[in-house]
Amino acid sequence: MLKHSDFPRNVETNRVQVLSEALPYIQQFAGRTIVVKYGGAAMKDSTLKEKVIRDIVLLSCVGMRPVVVHGGGPEINIWLEKLGIEPQFKNGLRVTDAATMEVVEMVLVGKVNKEIVSLINQAGGKAVGLCGKDGNLIQARPDGREGIGFVGEVSGVKIQILESLVSSGYIPVVSSVAADETGQSYNINADTVAGEIAAALGAEKLILMTDTAGILEDYHQPDSLIVKLDIQEARQLIESGIVSGGMIPKVNCCVRSLAQGVKAAHIIDGRLEHALLQEIFSDSGIGSMIVASGYGGTK
């Protein structure tokens, strides 16, 4: 027989408090689109992966409309190595020649995408896997920088297929491969794809899962996290050099999506368990939130 006293009182109390705190956010965001860029450690660590997948399904179960966008760099490197192709990078960008592009497309669209879809379905969600080519979702163009091959930019987004899926209760899972008007495939940065999709859908939130705590005032001090800032402040941080390196494209991606109508953009630490739920459903949040100037919301 299981008695009430067998459960630690503080565990019960904490659970109730968490649920109570989550209620206003569930009410506020019900029916709203949340675009999640999934990658980094949260994709590589199997325990974290399982929790992220469950969190995404939970968002769907409480009435939100999650759309997942993913990359898969480490997995691409593994398969390039298996096929005897040397991974090459130039200024932090993967050099994507024709042979590499074939592998990128096979791995992202055929393997990583379908694995995420399968995990969401196993957790009780209804996921559908897509790449930028499906339904002409993303139109690509060359990045334009010399010597990087088939690295692309987003030239247009047609969201009809996403709208059709989310309105029917499905969770779209989008890999960051797209084609130009001639059918040539391009590898596009997954943060960029997530930002452009969020803008096109008029999403409530864009959430980038990263391997850092968020935007730090001092890179060496994890407790110098900037919890909330607006577009102007974000641009100033880039100009002053406080935001640097790999964080620049992430912040620019957030700023661009906000300028196109997304309500709030979040950069969160995907290495922490349930980071997604903490950012959306708690008063304190967990990462950095960038908002359009004049945004009055707390989350």
PyMOL commands that set and color helices and strands:
alter all, ss='L'
color gray80, all
select helices_A, chain A and resi 4-6+9-29+41-44+46-61+73-82+98-122+134-136+160-167+190-201+222-224+231-240+247-259+275-281
alter helices_A, ss='H'
color red, helices_A
select strands_A, chain A and resi 33-38+65-70+89-90+93-94+127-131+138-142+151-157+171-175+177-179+185-188+205-210+228-230+264-269+288-291
alter strands_A, ss='S'
color yellow, strands_A
deselect
rebuild
show_as cartoon
